[in-house]
Amino acid sequence: MDKLKMQSHDVTGSNINKIARLFPNCVTERLGKNGKPELAIDFEKLEAELSNDILAEGEERYQFTWPDKRAANRLANTPTTMTLRPCREESVDFDNTQNLYIEGDNLDVLKVLRETYLGKVKMIYIDPPYNTGNDFVYNDEFAQGKSEFEQNSGLFDEDGNQTIDPMQRNTESNGRFHTDWLNMIYPRLKVARDLLTYDGVIFISIGEEEIHNLKKICDEVFGSSNFRNSFITRRYDKNLNRQFMENGLQTFNIGFEYILCYSKKAFTFTPIFRQASEERQSSGYWKGFWNDADRPTMRYDILGFTPESGQWKWKKDVALEAIENYKVYVDQYSKTLTLEEYWAHTGKTKKFIRRNPNGRGKNAGVENWIAPSDTVLRNTNWLDLLSSKSDVTTQDLFNFPKNIDVIKLVLEAGTNKDSIILDFFSGSATTAHAVMKLNAEGGGNRKFIMVQLPELTDEKSEAYKAGYKNICEIGKERIRRAGKKIKEENADKEGIDKLDTGFRVLKLDSSNMEDVYYTPQEFDEQSLFNENVKPDRSSEDLLFQVMLDLGIELSAKIETRQMAGKNVHFVDGNYLIACFDKDVNESAITEIARLKPVYFVMRDASAANDNVIDNFEQIFRHYSPDTNCRIL
């Protein structure tokens, strides 16, 4: 029986094998760090094979580089032994859903997913950190091992949630302001590229700060010929009419964001965007841009208007003060003071009426505050979904989440009804929300994979006060409540009860296996016979790492049955059968072999006695000779 490797794909090793197939004379052997022979590339011979196309040392060439780029590239190719552990209690419809919500550093998660989801993801949408000088929590340390860095950096609390270390602020005074951001995004995009289908597409939202650098990186990672378009959107969290003073100089506010689009194969999506643009232009509001500026803090119940009616001009606390100003004007001053006098009396900020307080002209009255509901393509007010108390709905639990309608547009453009969609900067899980909404409206069966670092929420934030300890808690609760709401809103549609609004929660963790499993040569004879599975790991933990090792999708149907008194896991029918219980005898092995699985996996320590080990292969050879038997 073969032993499972229980670690992610070794990309460097694969590249060496590819070169070996093309230029076998360029592959040699050397002694590795462990003192054992290993394959290596003889670059002098490889250069000779490619001599006509090799750049001479020091020869000028076009290139885009930065400090630590080589290290970032190696980081993308380095395998990991980390795994994903299932969390049933935080999942929704764990046994039936095809959606995944994964908590953990997205680089390690992408590596873990690479072999299983190689060429299976139809669309990736990400909205990475914009490098605006705020806290920068993604930090891949090259000078020391990643696990060592995590232990020493103070970036994680005792529960594994990522905190923000003051030393990780990526301010512009940092000499590595752009370098740190590039080293963060580069390896993640390199790994993500491998997940895309042959006709896969990636959309990346980005701001002014790194748009030019990101375009160069994407040209390198995805190929400049695979660049399809760059879409311009309005920044939802900015007041486009505002100018501000900086260093005594009046400057224009940056009001645009961008969405870069790359795909492995050319595709047509113009009609979708043209139709949306025409609809928006006909409303008189859009003017050809995605500029709904949908801000959650601007939607609340006040003066008889609800969040569904439209969007207000200010946050609620400002609005309440403005109303009081207006009452003062109407009740006491409107008959005695001119508008200018009233303006001076109440101050020049937080006014209830800014345009035409006398009720004349097109901006008369209270309605100036609100955009008519038929002229705004609005985001669902997901803050209502996350709150059980009405006062919390007026607050910003998550600063300016992604716009659901923009994501729906790119989903329509880049996917079909059965696609897998990945977002590895999930944030508030807007992409998951958009996938479920689009499936409900069009009868699709798209599946989402959300990946998010469990970054702690600020103790002063409304999210923290509402009980959401980290960003993942916000995202998961949003999906739960959004799914329920979508089903309620589409209750009259045929088949809506079958809409998949569930998700399996998986959490990144160290391997289930002890170190002796990976490096038995480093342990003495006595240690070799110690338990090789960590004591805090369950059989379902082991099952998911085995699924990753065998390339089985993590959304596959799982069933557990009793056979010969043992718990036996069935994955995707009889594709994989696994048993990790102790004292497994020949009777259990025979029952399993009769079912003729494609794969059977058991622990080396599961055998009841030596006879089981001796007879194991003979039993399968008799009942199911085509089964691939593996051990842990």
N, C-alpha and C positions, 0 to 999 in steps of 0.2 A: 504494500500500500504506500502511496505517496503522502508526504507530509505537506500540509498547506503552508504557504509562506507567511500569511497573516500580516502583510504590509502592502503599501501601495506600489504601483508600477514603477520600476526602475527605468526612467526615460534614458539616462545616459547609457545604460547597458543595452537598451534597444537600439540606440544610435550606433553603438559600436558594432552590433550585429548587422545593421544595415550596410555599414561601410565594409564589413567583412564579406557580405554577399557581392558587393560591387567590386571591391579591390582586396581579395583575400591575401595578396602579398603584403598589404599594408598593416596587417594585424599580427601582433607578436605577443609574447608573454613577458611578464615581469613579476617580481615579488611585491605583493601588496602590503598594506600597513600591518596586516595580521601575520605577515611572514609566509603567506601561501601564494602560489602562482595565480595570476589573474590576466585576463585579456587586456591589451592596451593597443593604442594606435601609434604606429611609427609615422610621425608627421613628415619626416624627411622623405620617406618613400611616397607618401600621399601627395606631397608637394610635387614630386617628380612626375606622378601620374597626371597632375593638373597644371603642369608647368606653364602652359600657354596662357592660363587664366589666373595665375597667382600674382597678387600685388607685391611689388618689391618692398622691402623694409624701408619705411620712411617716405614711401611714395604717397603723394597727395591723393585723397579720395573723398567723395562725399560720404559723410556719416553723421549720425546723431548719437552722441554719447554723453556720459556724465559720470561722476565718481561712484564707484561700487556697482556699475552696470553689470560687469562680469559676475560679481558675486550674486546679484539679483537673478541673473540668468541661471547660475548654478542652483540657486535656491528653488527655482521653478522645476528643475529636473531631479532634485533630491527626493528620494522616496521617504515615506513616513510610516511608522508603525502605529500611528494613532488610529482610532476607530470611532464609530458612532454607536452610542448606546440608546436603545429605545426608552421612551418615557410614556407609558400608557396613560398614567393619571392626568397628564396635561394634554393628551391628544383628544381628538374628536373622531369617533367612528374608526378607531384604530384598525380593526380587522377588515374593513371594507374600502376605506379611502385609498385613492391613488396619489394624493397630495402629500408633500413633505415640508416640514418646518424644522430646520436644522440650526442649532445654537452652537456657535464656536467661531474661532478665527477663520475667515473665509479662505485663506491660502491653504491651510491644512485640510479644510473641508473639501476644497476643490481637488486637492491631491488624492484624498480618500475616494472621491467620486470618479476620478479620471478613468479608471479602467472599466468600471461598471457602466458608466454613461458615455463612454467613448463613442462619438458620432451619433448620439441619440437626442440631443437637445436642439429643437428647431429654432428657438429664439431665446436670446439673452437680453434682458433690459437691466441696466444698472444706473444708479445715481450716486457715484462715489463722493467722498468728501471733496469739497471744492478748493481746499488749501487757501482759506481766507485769512489765516493767521490765528484761528481758534484752536481749541484743543485737538491734538492729532493723536488718536489712540492706536492707530495701526503702525506698529514699529517692528520691523523685521531686523533683528540684530545679526550682523554678519561676523562680528568678532568672537562670538561665543555661541554655543549651541542654543537653539531656540528654547528648549525646556529650561536650560540653565538661566537664560536671560529672563524668562517669565518668573522664575523663582526669585531672582535677585532684583528685578526692576520695580517691584511694588505696584505693578499694573493690574494685579488681580487680588480680589478679596478672598476670604476663606472659603467661599462657596463657588469660586471659579468665575465670578462676574468681573468683567474688566472695568477698572477704575481709570481715572485720568490723573496721571502723574504730572505735576507742574513742570517737570523738566521736559515733557513731551510737547509743550506748546510750540507750534511751528510758525513763529512770528517771522516777519520779513527781516528782522535784525539777525536772524539765524543765517549764517553763511551757507547753510545747506537747505535753504527754504524750498527751492524747486527740486533739489537732489533727493531729499527725503520723500517727497511726494512721488517722484518718478520711481524710486526704488520700491515704494509701496505698490503702485498700480501695475508696474511692468510684469513681475512674475505672476500676478493674478490673471492678467489678460493672456499670458502665454499658456497657462494651464487651461483657462476657460476655452481657448480656441480649440483644443482637442475635443471638447465636449460637443461642439456644433455638428449638426448633420451635414451631409454633402451640399445641401441647399440652405444651410442655416444662416441666420442673420443676427447681428448684435446691434443694439441701440444703446448709446452711452450719453447720459445727460452730463453737461459740464458747464462751468462758468468761464468768465473772461480770464481768470487767473492762470489756467493751464490748458486752454483750448488749443493753442498752437503746439505745445509739447505733446498733448494727448494725440493730436492728429499725426504727428511724426511717429509716435510709438505705435499707433494702430496701423500706419502704413508699413511699419516693419513687421509687426506681429501677424496682421491679417493680409498684408500685401496691398500696395498702393492701387493696384488694378481692381481690388475688391471694394474700394471706397465707392459708396453709392450716392450719398448726399449728406448735407449738413442742414438741419432744420433749426430755425430760430424761434424761440419762445420768449414770452415776457416773464420776468421774474415775479413770482407770486408774492414774495415777501418784501417788495419794494414799492414805494410810492413814486410812480414815474414822473409825477408833476413836481416833485420836491427837488430843490437844489440845496446843497449844504455848503457850509464854510469849512475849509480845511487849510490850516496854516495861513489863515488870513486871505485865502484866494477862493473865489466862488468857482465850484466845479460842477460838472454834470454828473448826475447819478447814473451808474451803470444799470441799465434796465433790461438787459437781455441775457438769456441762457441759450445753450446750443444742445442739439442732439445729433451726435455723429452716428452714421449708419454704415456698416460694412457687412458684406455677405459673401459666402463662398461661391455663390452662383447668382448671376443677374436675375432680378425679378421685378415685376411691375406693380407699383402701388400708387401711382399718380392718381387714378380715378378716386380712390378712397379719400385722399387728402383734398383733391379738387372738390369733391362733393361736400366735404365738411367745410371747406373754405367758402363755397358758395352759400351754404346754409348760414354761416356766420355773417358773411357780408350782407345777406338779405335782411338780417336783423338790424343792421345799422350800428352794431356795437363792435363787431370783430375787426373790420377793416383789414381782413386778410392775415391777421396774426392770431396765435393762441394766447390771447391776453385777458382771460377771464379773471385773473388776479384773485383767485378764490382763496380767501384767508379764513380759516376756522374761527379766529378771534373776532371776526366781523359778523358772525351769525348768532343771533340769540333772540329770545322773546322780549319784545318791548313795544309799547304803544299799540298793541293789538296785532303786530306783525310777528310772524314766526320765522325760523331759519329757512323753511321751505319757500317763504315769500320772496326772499332775495338776500342781498348782502348789504350791511350797513356801512357807513363811512368810517366809523371809529370803533375801538374796543368798547366794551360795555361800560367800564368805569368812566371813560371819557364821555360817552354818550349820556350817562346819568347826570354828570356835572353840566353838560351842555343843556340838558332839559331844564335843569334848575335855573341856568342863565336865561333861558327862554321864558320860563315862568316869571322870573323877575321882570323881564322886559314887558311882557304882556300885562301882568297884574299891576305893576307900579309905574313903569316908565313910558309905555308906548304912547301915552297921551301927552306926556310932558317933555320927553327927551327925543332928540333926533337920533337917527341910526348911528351917526358918528359919536354922539354923546354916550349912547348905550355901549358902543364898542369900547370907548375909553373907560367906562364905568366897570365893565366886566373883565377887562383885560383882553389881550390879543391872542389868547390861546383857548382851546376847548370851547368853541362857540357852537351853539345849537344850529344857528343859521349862518352860513358862510356866503351864500350866493345872493339870495334875495329874500331877506326876512320880512319884507312888506307884502309878500304873496303875489307879486307881479312878475310876469314873464314866464318862460318855460321851466324855470327852476323853483317854482313857488312851493312853499309849504313843506310839510314833513316829508313828502315823497322824494325830496331831493336826496335824502339819505339812502334810498334803496333803489337798486336796479330792478326794473320790472322782470318778473320771473321768466317771461317768454323771450327775453333778449340775452340771457346769460346761460352758457353751457356750464353748469355748476358741478362741482365735486359734491358727492354725497357727504352730508355733514357727519363724518364718522365720530366726532367728539360726542354726539348724542348716543352713538352706539356704545361708547366706552363708559358712560356715566349712568349711575342710578339716581344721582341727585341733580336736580335741575340747575343748581348754582354752579356745578362743576362744568356743565356744558358751555358756559360762557368763557372758559379758560383755554389756554393753549397747552394741552397735554403733550403735544409733540409739535415742535416749531415748524410750521409750514410744510406739511407732508406733500409728497408728490401728487400731481394732478391726475385723478383717476381717468378723466376723459381723454387726456393726451395718451396715457398708457393704453387705453382701449383702442385708440386709433392705430398705434404701432402694432398692437396685437392683431388687429384686423389685417394689417398690411403684411405682417411677417409670419403668420401662423396659419395652420388649417385646424379643423375641428378636433383633431386628436393629438395635437402637438404637446410636447413638454416645454415648459417655459421656466427659465432659471433667472432668479434675481439674487445675487450674492452680496448686495448691500441693501437688504430688505427694508430696514428702517421700520416704518409703521405698517408695513405689509400692504401697501397700496397696490402692488402688482398682483398679489393674491386676490385682493378685493376685485380688481379689474377682470381677472380671469374668470372668477365665479359669475360676475355680472354679465360678461360677454357670453359665457356658456348658457346662462339663463335666457338671454335675449335671442340667441341664435341656435339653441339646441346643440351646443358643442360639448365635447368631452376633453377639453384641454386640461392638462395636469400642471401644477406649479411645484417648484422647489424653491423655497425661501431660505436664505442663509443670513444669519445676523449674529454679530458679536454681542454677548450679554453685557453691554455697557451699562453701568449704573446710572440711574436718573439722578438729577440734582435734588438734594434733600429739600431745597427751597421751592422746587417746581410743583405745579398743581398735579402733575402725574404722580410724583412721589406721595403727595398728600392723599391722592385717591387710591393709594395702595399698590402702585406699579413700581416695583423695586428696580427693574431694568427695562431696557428697550424691548427685549424679547417678550416680556409680559404684556406690554402694550400691543405688540404685533399679534400675538396669539389671541388676545381678547378681542381685538378688532376683527380677526377672521371669524371667530365664533359668532359674534353678534352680527357682523355683516352677512354671513351665510344665512343666519336665521331671518334677517330682514329681507334679503333677496328672495327667499322662498315665500315669505308673506306677501311681498309686492307682486309676485308672479304666480300666485296661488291658482289662478284660472287657466294657466298654461298646461297643456297636456304633457305629462311626464316630468313635471317640475319636482315631484317627490323623489325622483331618482337623481336629481342634481347633486353632484358631489361637493359638499361644503365642509367635509371633514379634512383632517390632516394628521399625519403621524409626526409626533415630536421626537427628534433624535438629537442627542447631545454629544459633541465632540469630547473625547476623553483619551487617556493613554490606552495602549493596547490591553486587551484582556489577559494577555499572556505575560508570564514572568520573564525576566531577562534570560534565564536559562534556555528558554525556547528558541531564542534567536542566536545566542552565542554559547552553545554547550561546551565549546572548547575552552572557555574561560572558567569553567567550574570543575571542582574535583569530583571524583567518582561518587562520593556520598551525596553531594549536592545534586548530581544528575538525576537521582531518583526522587527528589523532592517534587511536590505538586507544581506543575507548570502553569496552572491557571490561577489568577489572583483570587484571593478568598472572598472578595466583595462582589464578584461578578456572577450574574445569573445565567441560566442556560439560554435565555432569550438574548442576553448580551452576546454570548458566544455565537448564536445563530446569525445575528446581523453582521458580525465580523466575517463569518464564513460566507455569507451572501456576497459581501464585498469582494472577498478573495476569489469567488467563483464567477463574478460578473453578473450576479442576479440583481435586478432592480429592487430597490429598497421598498417599493410600493407593492411588491408581489404578495399575492394572497398567502396567508399563513394560517395553518390549522394545527392544533396539538391534540393528539389522541393517546389513549392508553393501549399499549401492546405488550403482552406478557408482563404486565405490572409496571411498565416503564413509560415515562413521558417521551413521546416521539413527535418531532416537529415535521410537518409536511409543508413544503413551500412550492407554490404554483403547481398544485396537484401532487404528482409523484416526481416532479422534476428533481427536487432535492428532498431527501429524507435524512434527518439528523437526530441522534440520540446522545445526550451528554450525561445521563444518569450513571450512577455507580452500579456495580454488580450486574452488568448486562451478560446474559448467558446465551447459549446456542439457540434456545427456543426463540428468543427475541430476534436474533440475527436472522434466523430462518424465515420468520414471519415477514420481516422487512425485505429480505431477498426475493421472496415470492412476488412482491409488488413491482419488481423490476424498475427501480428508480434510475434516472440518469446519473445522479450522484448520491452517494451515501457517505455520511461523515459521522465519526464518533471519536471520543477521546481515547487516547492510549490507556488512560487510567480507568476507563469505564469497564473493561473486561473483568468478568467475575473471577477468572483464573487464567492460568497459562494455556489451558486447553482451548479456551475461546479464541485466543490469539492464533494458536496453531491451526484451528479449524475455520477461522474467519474467511480466508480467501477461498478455501475449498467449497464452503457453503455457497458463496456468491458465484463461483465458477460453475457450480451445478445448476443453480436456479436463475441466475441473471449474469451471464458472463460479460455483457456489455456495460454493466454498471461501473462507473468510476468511483472507487473506494478511496477515501482520504481519512487521515487521522490528525488529531491535535496532540 
